[in-house]
């Protein structure tokens, strides 16, 4: 259980890994997506058994139960990591999530053919998917960016594997019992491979994962660098550093879980900024795990020393310590002026006319070990004093939110419209009438056309000429996608003379390719519309808009089914 956390990695806080590490992360992603991809690809078969409304019910069963699970998980992450360790927590989640996916893949073809069994299985699968997803991304956040990209690309790979498997088995609109058994057992085999790959990764890099996640190791990335540079060592600084570490950890994991979407597997391919160094993981794409940089360079330290003389002594801002290293940093709590004694002097940065030059008295004070006075003494007030930086952060949160919204609202609205339309249209593939070209295979053709059109749309912005720089152009594209959405439902209700399978496939390809372009560019453009210290907030709001779009899309899909198609009940 060893692993080198540093090596030649330009970011010493992340495990580099080699070629086999990248392959194993790809296999892990295939493992927690391939079962759902296989079940949902048989939408034409389920339409024949249970009616066209079954796909909408499957999406609801798969998506909605995962929301409270991931919310609770984001709240409990910190406590579980502190109590049991990060590596053990990840191991337990992998055993539960991927183990559940293996079991479902193995027993699914032997289940009774009942819509209740189908929806119940899909619900459990969605929960297992969410558990495995959170564990996988919690683990890959400790590795270099190429591994994060590989984990996201595995979602694309699972769709390709399912398509090739069905072509090899010559699966028609009504698969035989033998074909179904062979297909799902092979799929379960892929999940087993991903399960073994994840356990291998965890055991091989166990110590490195724990070291990268320990509070002492994390604190060394932040405050102690400032202390070592200026010769300080005090208890209150360590407390603030520990709080900073915890906030940063919770922010990273929470944003990952909030951004999770079982209905949009390629959301993990390219979302937001890089975890540590701030670069885009996939150019023109969106990399998961949006966090701001916490690496403090010498220039940042020098800027900190130069600017500290001109600001209030003792100010501390946890938010700025996390989000913008180039901002003025201070880790000393503010004490009342009347109650400053020896400890207050030891905890207060020196004031001098020349920045970076300390007096002899200040140096002696810094070198003397601090003493802890009794509670209620003049140097230690009985009532805890909130750091001034935290007070400013609390009072300025609403202003920062307004500033972020003012900058990113066109990109955020475009992302919301794109996601809503995609989730609204997808469940109605089973309602699409065939003009005779594909017949009963039309829903499956639409499914895989959507799959590859989305991937193509997300990769188009890698071409510089197709990269969108203006948020208002993104908004125009989002409005265009929303305007052409009713065309699909008009087609569903039109006469037989208008039905043409190639026309339906072309519509789906254009709609999802446009959605891929919007989604990718929105996550790239949005952080560029705000100040550097507000990028983390912009990423969080974009993730929230994506999740709200999924919920609104499903709600609108149910409303359309009730008003236009007579409801979603299955006889």
N, C-alpha and C positions, 0 to 999 in steps of 0.2 A: 504494500500500500504506500507507494512512494510516487512522487511526481515533482518535477522541477517547476516551480512557479515562475521562475524568471527567465533563464536562458538568454536568448538574443531578442526576446520580445521587447519592442520599443516601450511598451507599458509594463513596468516590472510588477504591477499588481495583478497581472492576468497570466494564466497558464497558456503557454504557446501551443504545445501539442504538435503532432506531426500529421503525416498524410492519413494514417490509420485512425487518428483521432477525428479528423474531418469525416471520414467514411462512417465511423461509428455514430457520430451525431446525425448524419443523414439517415442511417438505419433507425435510430431512435424516433425521428420525426415520422418516418414511414410507419412505424409500429403504432403510434397513437392516432393516426389518421386513416389508415387503409381499411379498417373494418367499416367505419362510417361511409367511406367512399364506395365500398363494395355494395353495402346495403342500399344507399341512396341511388346508385347507378341503375338498380333494378326497378326504377320508378314506373316503367311501362308495364312490368309484370304485376306490380302491386295495383296499378290502375285497373288491370283486367280482373283482379281478385276482389278489390274493395271499393273501386270507384275512383274518380279523378281527385277527390278531396283528400285522399290519403297522404299525398306528399306534403300538403299544408300541415296536417296533423303531425306528421313525422318531424317537420322542422320545429314546430312548437314544442313537441316532446323532447327534442334534442337540445334546444337552445335555452328555454326558460329555466329549467331546474339548475342549470350550471351557474346562473347569475348569483343566487344566494350562496351557493357553495364557494365560489371564487371570492365573494365579498367576505365571508367568514374566514376564508383562508388568508386573505390579505390582512385581516385583523389579528390573526393568531400566529402569523409567521415569526414575528420577533420573539414572542414568548417561547414558541417551540424551539427556535434556534438557540436561545439562551439556555433552555432547560436540557435539551437533548443533543445539541450540536447540529450544525448545518448539514454535515454529511449524513448523520443518522436520520434526520428529518427527510432529506432527499431520498434516501434509501427506502424508508417506509412508504413514501408516496409512490415511488416507482414500483415497489412490490404490489401496492394496492391498485394503482392505475393501469399499468401494463399487464399485471396479472389478471385484472378484470377483463381487459380487452382480449387476452388470450382465451379465457374461458368463454366469452361470448362468441368469438370466432369459431371455437370448436363445437359448441352445442347448438348454435343458431340453426343450422340446416336440419337438426333433429327436433326442433320445437314444433308444436302444433301450428297449423296454418290458421291463425286467428288474428284479427286486427288488434285485439287486446294484448296478445303475446308480442306482436310486432311493436306496438307503441311502448309497452313496458320494457322490452329489450332496448329500444332506442333511447329511452329515458336513462336507463342504467348506463348505457354506452356513453351518453353525453356526460354523465357524472365522472365516469372513469377517464374519459378523454380530458376533462378539465383537471383532474388530479395529476395525470401524467404530464399534461402540458405545463402546469405550474412547476412541477418538479424538474422537468427538462430544462426550462428556461432559467430556473434558479441555479441549476448546475452550469449551464453554458455561459451564464453571466460572469463566471470565474475564468473563462477561457478567452483566447484571442478571437478577433472579429470574424475570421474565416470560419470558425466553428459555428458562430451564430448564423452566418449566411447558409452554411450547410444544413443546419437544423431547419431553417425556413424552406430551403429548396426541397427537403424531403416531402413536404406537402404536395409539391408538383410531382415528385417521383411516385407517390402513392397512386395518383390518378393515372399516370402512364402505366404503372404495373397492373392496375386493375383492367385497363383497356387491353393490354397485351394478353393478359390471362384469359379474358373473355374471347379474344380473337383465336387464341390457341384452342380453347375448348369449343369454339364455334357456338357460342351461346346465342340463342335466338330470343325472341320476345317471351317464350314460355320454356324456361330451362327445365330439363328433366331432373329427377331426384338425384341421380348419379352426378350430373354436372354441378348441381348446387353443392353436394357434399365435397366433391373434389375442389371446387373453387374456394369454399370457405376453409377447408383444411389447409390449402396452400396459403391462404391469407393468414390463418393462424400461425403458420410456419414463419411468415415474415414478421409477425408480431413477436414470436419467440426470439428470432434473430435480433430484433431491436431491444428486447428485454435483456438478452445476454450482453449486447453491446453497452447498454446503459450501466449494468452492474460492473462490467469490466472497466469502464471509464471511471466510475465512482471509486472502486477499490484501488485502481492504479494511482489515482490522484487524491486519495482520501486526505492525506496529511496536508497537501497543498491547498485543498478546498477549505479545510478547517483553518489553516494559517491565514488564508486570504480573507476569512470571514470573522476572525477573532477581533474583539474590540481593541486589544492592544495593537494588533497589526493595523487595524483601520485607523486608530488614533495616530499612529506613526505617519500616516499619509497626510494628516492635517496639522493639528496644533503642535506636536513635538518638534516639527521642523522649525517652526517659529521660535520655540523655546530654545532649541539647540543653537540656532543662529544667534540669539541674543543672550544666551546663558541663563534662562529662567527655568525654574522647576517648582511648581506650586500645585496644591491640591485642587483649587478651584478651576485652574486651567484644564486639568485632566477631566474634571467633571463636565465642563462645557464641551471638551473634545468628545467625550463619551456620548453626550447628548447629540452632538453633531453627527457622529457615526450612526447612531440609531435612527435619526431622522433620515439620513441619506439611504440607509438600508431599506427602511420602510417605504420611502418614496420609490426606489427602484423596483421592488417587488410589487408594490401596489399598482404602479402604472402598468407593469407587465400584465397583471391579472385583469385589471380594468379593460385593457385593450384586447383581451382574448375574445375571439368570436368563432364558435364552431361552424357557423354558416359561411364564414369567409376564411378558409384555411390559409389563403395566401396573404392574409394580414400579417403573418409572422415573417414574411419574406423581406419586407422593406418598410420599416416604420420609424421615422424620427431620426434623432441624432445618435451617434455612437455612444456606447456606455461610458467610456472614460475620456477619450481624446477629442470628442466633439466632431469627428468626421463622419460623413455619410458612409454607412457600411456597404451599401450597394448604390453606386452612382445612379442618380435618377430613381432610386428606390426608397423603401422605408424600412429601417432595421428596427427590430424589436428591442425592448428594454431601454427606454429613453431615460437617460440620466445626464446630468451635467458633470463637467470635469471636476475632479478633486485632486489633481496632481499640482503641487505647488512648485513652480520653477524659481530659480534664483532671482529672476527679474521681478516676479511677484513679491518675493520677500523684500527686495530692495524698495519696491513701490510702497509696500506696507510700512516699512520703517520711515520712509520719507513723509508719508501722508499722516502718520500717527501723531506727529507733533502738532498738526493743525486741527485735530478733531477732539472731541470730548474724551478724556481719559476713562478707560474702563468700559467703553461701549463694545457691545458684542452683538453680532447678527448671525444667528445660525443659518438663516436662509442664504445670506450672501457668502458665508463660509462654504456652503455647498455649491451654489450655482455659479458664482463668478469669482475665481481665485484672484483676478486682477483687481477686484474691489478692495477697499481698505478693510483689513482684518484686525480684530483684536479679540483676545480670549479672556480678558480680565473683567470680572463682574464689578459693576458700579456699587460703591458703598457710600452711605451718606457722608457729607463733608464733616459733620460734627463728630462722627464716630470713627474717624480714621486713626488707627494706632499703628503699631509695628506691623501687624498683619496686613492692614490696608496698604501700607507703604510697600510691603513685599508684593502685593497683588496688583499694584498700580504701575503701569509703564512709566518710565522716566520722562520728564519734561525737560527739554533743553532747547536753546536757541538754534543750535545746528542740528538738523535731523541726523539720527544715527549715532550721536555723540552723547554718552552717559556721563554723569558726574561721578566722582569718587564715592560719594555717599550712596548713590544709587547702586553702584557696583557692589559695594559692601553689603548693602541690603539684599541684593539678589543672591549673593553667595551664602547668606546666612539661612539655615533651615527655618522654615516658618513654624511658628508656634500656634497651637489651637487654643484660643481663649475660651473662657466659660461663656455659656449662653447668657445673653442679657448684659454682658459687659459692654463698655463703650465701643470696643473694637469689634464686637460681634453682636449685632442687634438680635433680639429674641425673635423678631418677625423676619422671615426670609425676604430678601430684596430681589425683585425681578430685574434682570439685566436690562439696561437701557435699550440695547439693540433689539431685544425681544419686544419691548414696549413699542418701539418704532415699527417693528415688523407687524405687530397686531393691528396698529392703527393704520398702517399703510396697505394692508392686504386688499381692501376694497379698491383703493386707487390703482394698485397693480393689476387687479382683475379688469378694471375698466380699460386700462392702457393696453393690456393684451387683447381684449375683445375688439378694441378699436383698430388694432393692427391686423388681426387674423380673421376677422369676421367673413370677408369674401371667400377665403379658402375653406373656412369651417363650414359655411353654408353650402359650398360646392360639394364638400365631402359628405355632408348630411344628405343632400339631395341624391347624390350618386348611390350611397348605401341604401337609402330608403327605396329607391326605384328597383335596385337589384333584388332586395329581399321581397319586394312586392310582386315582382314578375316571376321569379324562380318557381314558387309553388304551383304556378299555373301551367307549367310545361305539360302536365298530365291532362290539362283541359284542351290543349291545342289539337284541333282536328287535322287529320291527314288528307292531303290531296291525292294520295295514291303512290307517291314516289317512294316513301320509306314505310308506309303502312304503320303497323304496330311498333316498329322500331323508332318512330319519330321521337318519342320522349327521351329515349336513350341517346339518340343523335344530338338532340338539343342539349342534353346534359354534358356530353363531352365537348360539344362546340363551345359551350359556355366556359368550360374548364380551360381550354387552350386559348380562347380569345382573351380571357382575363390575364393569363400569363403573358401573351403577346402585348397586350396593352400596357402592362406594368414594365415591360422591357423597352418599349419604344422611347421613353424619355432618356434612355442612355445615349441616344443619338442627339447631339447637341442642338441640331436644328429643330428637333421636336420637343426639346425641353422648354417648359412654360415658365416664364419669369414673372408674369403679371398675375396677381391674385384676382383681378377683375376679369381677366380672360378665363380663368378657372371658373369663376362664378357664372360666366356666360355659358361655358360648356355644361356646368351642372344644371342650369336652367333649360338648356337644350335637351339634355337627357330626360328631365322631368316632363318637358312638353311632348316628347315622342312616346312617353310611357302609355298614354291612353290608346295609342295606335294598336298596341298589342291586344288590348281588350276588345277594341272594335273588330279586330281580325277574328277573335274567338267567337264573336256573335254574328259575324258576316255569313253570307250564303255560301253554298258549296262551290259556286263558280269562282269565288275569290280565293279559295284555299289552294296553296301551293307550298309544298314542303321546303323547296329551296328558298322561297321567299321568307318563310319562318326562320330557317337556319341563318339566312343572311341578316335578318333583323337581330337575332340573338347575338351573332358574332359582332355586329357593329355596336350594339348596346353595351356588351361586356368589354369590348376593346376600349370604348370610350370611358367606361368606368375605371378600367385599369389605368388609363392615362391620367384621369382626374385624381384617383386615389394616390398614385405615386407622386405626382407633382404637388398635390396639396400638402403632403407631409414634408416635402422639400422646401416649398415656398413659405409656409407658415412661420417657421422659426426665423426666416430672414426678414419678417415684417415687424419684429419686435427687438428691443434692446437685448444684448447678450445675457444679462442677468435674468431676463424674463422668458428665455427659451424653454426652460423646464415647465413653466406654467402654460406656455403655448402648446407644448406637446401633450400635456395632460388634458387640456380643453379639446384638442383634436381627437384624442382617444375617447373622451366622453361623448363627443359628437358622433363618432362612429358607433358607439354602443347605443346611444339614443336612436340613431337611424335604424339599427336592427330591430329595436323594440317597436318603433313607429311603423316600420315596414311590415312586420308581422301583424300588428294591429290593423293596418289598412288592408292587408290580405284577407284577414278574417272578415272585415267589414264588407269588402267586395264580394266575398263568397256568400255572405248572408243576403246582401241586397241584390246581387246580380245572378247568382247561381243557386239560390235557394237554401243556403246553409252549409254546414260542414259535417253534419251527422252522417254516420255510416250505418246502413241498415244491418 
